[in-house]
Amino acid sequence: MKLKLARTTLKAKPKTIELKKIEEQLDNQSIYYFDKENSHKDIIALMEHFDGEGYNVYMREIKYGLGEGEYIYEVHIVR
């Protein structure tokens, strides 16, 4: 599964990350920010994957502007 990380600037294109790469980085990083271009269904699938692996997973939408489409997903993956 490929997911898009949050953009670093408003005009930048989001970078992609593989599920395996996230699994490898969990020892050093437990908070990820994903772009609004990811479907809500993909974020839920990510959460269910790590929940099945024994992790506690928390997700919330962070609004960074007043517009309806100005948000990112914040996901915490904790053992």
C-alpha positions in Angstrom: 0.0 0.0 0.0 1.3 3.5 -0.9 0.2 6.5 1.0 1.0 10.2 0.4 2.8 12.1 3.1 1.6 15.6 3.9 3.0 18.4 1.8 5.7 20.7 3.2 4.4 23.7 1.3 1.0 24.5 -0.3 2.4 24.3 -3.8 4.5 21.2 -3.3 3.4 17.7 -4.5 3.0 15.1 -1.7 5.7 12.4 -1.4 4.6 8.8 -1.3 5.6 6.2 1.3 5.2 2.4 1.3 3.6 0.5 4.2 6.8 -1.5 4.7 8.8 1.7 5.1 6.5 2.9 7.8 7.0 -0.5 9.6 10.8 -0.2 9.4 10.7 3.4 10.8 8.4 2.6 13.8 11.3 2.2 16.2 12.4 5.8 15.6 9.2 7.6 14.5 5.6 7.0 15.7 3.8 10.1 14.3 3.0 10.5 10.6 1.2 13.2 8.7 -0.6 12.2 5.6 -2.0 14.4 2.8 -5.6 15.0 2.1 -5.2 13.3 -1.2 -5.3 9.9 0.6 -8.8 8.5 0.8 -10.3 8.1 4.2 -10.7 4.4 3.4 -6.9 4.1 2.9 -6.2 5.7 6.2 -8.6 3.4 7.9 -6.9 0.4 6.2 -3.6 1.6 7.5 -5.0 1.8 11.1 -6.5 -1.6 10.9 -3.2 -3.1 9.6 -1.2 -1.8 12.6 -4.0 -2.6 15.0 -3.9 -6.2 13.8 -0.1 -6.1 14.5 -0.6 -5.2 18.1 -0.1 -1.5 17.9 -2.4 1.2 19.3 -3.3 3.6 16.4 -4.9 7.0 16.7 -5.9 9.3 13.9 -7.3 12.8 13.7 -7.9 15.4 11.0 -5.9 18.6 11.5 -7.4 21.7 9.8 -4.7 24.3 8.8 -7.1 26.8 7.2 -10.7 27.8 7.0 -11.5 26.0 3.7 -13.2 22.6 3.8 -10.3 20.9 1.9 -7.6 22.3 4.1 -6.7 19.5 6.4 -4.2 16.7 6.9 -4.4 13.4 8.7 -2.3 12.9 11.8 -1.7 9.2 12.7 0.0 8.0 15.9 1.2 4.4 15.9 2.3 3.3 19.4 3.1 -0.1 20.8 
